[in-house]
Amino acid sequence: MAFEPVSYTAAGKVVEGIKAGAWDVGFFAIDPVRAADTDFSAAYLLIEGAYLVPADSTIRRNEDVDRAGVRVVVGRGSAYDLYLTRNLKQATLLRVPTSPEVTNTMVAEKIEVAAGVKQQMQADARRVPGLRLLDGRFMEIRQAMAVPKGRAAGAAYVTAFVEEMKASGFIADALKRHGVGGAVVANPVVGPASQ
């Protein structure tokens, strides 16, 4: 069987590809909603989710975001969307088609908060005057390899492969080689992989 990459423009579309049988192995964030159709390896990479607000916003801490009247824009189907859908109780979640559209939508529509991967939010804060990043993180994203549910041999393979790549230093070297900051290699799993 030949290797054939399948590319998507948004994380949510990768997950839709499971039902369509479009791929055999995927790389995306672990999430309980996604686990209904997917078996994950343990995480190989940890990434932080962060909030971006206008510089003059009264929102100062991550905990201040979940209030009545606060709107949060997020990329549809992203790990941040899934997490915030479960965890925001008072704020209103607004979804745009892809994560790269989040900050521009926030600014254009005068939305109170943008949510996304910390590195992108930091870059947007530098790119767009008048924005500031909240300190800390609102979530930790655990990137993993995945196979469609019911493929036990595939699940066992990706689980072993991820642990081997972490232990060998391959993932750490790849992050360094490509200048990826703000992400760290997940700790090795001792015993059965947890999700």
N, C-alpha and C positions, 0 to 999 in steps of 0.2 A: 504494500500500500504506500502510495506517495504522500509526502507531506504537502498539505495545502492550507496556507494561512487563510483565515476568515476574519476580516476587519469590520469593526463597528465604530460609529461615531459617538456612542454613548453607552454607559454601563448597562442601562436598562435594556438596550437592544441586544446585548450579549445574552442576557437572561432570556429574552424572548426567543433567541436562537435555539435554546434547549428544546422547547416544545416543537420547533420546526425541524429538529434533527440536523441542524446546520453545522454542528461541530462535535468533536469527540473529547477534546480537552480545552478547558478555558482557564483564564487568569482573571480573577476579580475578587471583590471583597466578600468575606463571609458575612452572611446575614440570615437570621431565622426564616424570613420569608423565602429567600432563595433556596434554603435547605429543603424545601418541600419537593423540589425537582432536581436537586443537585447533591452530590456527595463531595465534600471538600477535603483537601489535605489540611494539615495544620497550617497556620499562617507562616509565610516565609518573609513577610515584610510588614512593618507597622508604620502607619501614616496617621497624622493628626487631622481632625476636622476643626475648622476655625470659623469664627464669625467676623464679618467686616461691616462697619457702620459708618455713617457720616461723621466727620470729625467733631461736629457740635452736638452729637447725639447725647441724650441723658443716659443711654445704656452704657454702663461702664464695665460690667462683669457678665460672663456667660449666663449666670443665673438670672440676670435681669431681662433676658430675651423673652422668656415665656410669660408674657403679660398680655392681657386683653388690649387690643388695639395695635399690637406689634405684628407686622407682616414680615415673613422670612421667605426670601426667594432662593430656590435650590434647583439643581438639575434633575429633571424627571427620571425616576428609576435608579438614581445614584445611591450609593451606600448612605449618603447624608439624608436623602429623601426618605429612605426606608426607616432610618433611625429616628429622624425627627417626626415622622408620621406616628410612630409609636410613643414618642416621649413628650412632644409639645402638647400641653393641655389647654392653654389659653391663647397663645399666639396663632396666627393664621399662616398656613404654609401655601406659598404660590410656586408653581412649577413651570420651568422653561424647558424647551426640548433638550438642550445639552448644557453641561456644566460651564463651558467657556462663555455662555451667554449670561450667566448669573449677575456679574457685577455691572455690565452695561445695562441690563434690565433694571437693576436696583437704582442706578443713577437716573436713567431715562424716566422711570415711573415713580421716582421719589419713594421707594420702598425702604423701610427702616433697617433691614438687616439682610445681608447676603451670607449664605452658608456654603462651604466647600472645602476642598483640600487646602491645608494651611499654606503650602508653597504658592498655589495659585492666588490665594487671598493676599499674601504678602506682595506678590508681583503686581497685583491689581492696585494695591494701596500705593505702590511706587509709581504706577502708570497713570492713575487717576487722582488729580489733586483733590484734597478735601475729604479723604477717607482715612479711617484708622482701624487697625486690627485689634480685637479684644485679646487680652493676655490669656495664655493657657489654651485649652482645647475644650470643645464640647463633646467630642467623641474620639475614640481611637479606631482606625480602620485596620482590619487584619486581612491583608491581601493573601490569597491562596490559589492553588491550582484546584480545578474542579472537573468532575465528569458527570454526565447525566445519571440520575438515580438508577439503581439496578445494575450497574456495571461493576461488580465486586472486584474483579481482577484489575480493572482500570483504576478504581479507587485505591486499592492496595499499592499499585505501581506509583501513582502520583504522591501518595503519602511517603513512601520510601524515597522517591526521587527528591522531594522537597527537603527531607531531613539530610540527605546526602549533600545537596547543594549548599545548605546552611553550614554543615560541618566542614566541608572542603574549603570554605571561604569564597566560593564562586559568586554568591550573591553579594557579599561585601565588596569583592573586587569589582563586580559589575557596577555597583553604585558609585564607587570611586572613579572607575574608568570613564563613566558617562557624566560625572559631575553632579550626581543627584544628591541634593541636600535635604535635610528634614525628614528623611525616612531612615529607619533602622532595621537591621535584620532581626527577625523574631527569634526568641530563645528556642533551643532544641526541645523536642518533645521526648519525655522519658515515659515509656509505656505506650499504650494505645493513644492515637491522636485524638485531641479534643477539639470540638468545634465551637 
